[in-house]
Every structure is written in structure tokens, then in C-alpha cells.
Amino acid sequence: MSESRQVAWDGFFNARDLGGLPVRGGGTTRTGAFIRSADLRFVTARGWRAAHDAGVRTVVDLRNPHEIRPVEGEGPTARGGAAAFPRRRAGHRTRRG
């Protein structure tokens, strides 16, 4: 991630790392802890792999019900709401590429 906080994963649009933003009571959010993005329907398999490799494990959809458009097939955002990446078994390595 660059200093501008932009995230360049395939299919993620207007994605930003919210790290470094001030929090109530002092301090800042940890870099890489919170990523925000626009509509996730366009994220490719390569984009999801990049997010997972960067440490993303849970997707929380904060849209209102009238903003959610169902998409074909299965995937982390197929039905709206929240989605989680499957937990990896101990010793399992993620393929890169």
C-alpha cells in the first residue's frame, strides 16, 4: 500500500487503507487493519487473493438493503450482508500469482 492509502487490488475500486486515521481518545488506526472499498461485485479472483494475502479475513457490507443487488453465483459478496474468508488449516500456504 502506498502512502496515499490507495489499495490497488484487481477489481477493487476506490479502495483505501484506513490506517493512520485518528481515533477517539488519541492514537490512530493500525495500517492494514481496516480497508474500505466501493462495490465488491467487480473484484476478480486475483483481487480476492491479493486481499487475502494482505491479511483481509472478514468482509462487512455496510450498504442499506435497497443498495444491495444480488449477483450470479457464489462468492464472498453474492448475497450481501457480511462474509468471511474460510479459515486456513495450520500449515496451509496460500498460492500467489
Secondary structure, 3 states (H helix, E strand, C coil): CCCCCECCCCCCCCCEECCCCECCCCCECCCCCCEECCCHHHCCHHHHHHHHHCCCCEEECCCCHHHCCCCCCCCCCCCCCEEECCCCCCCCCCCCC
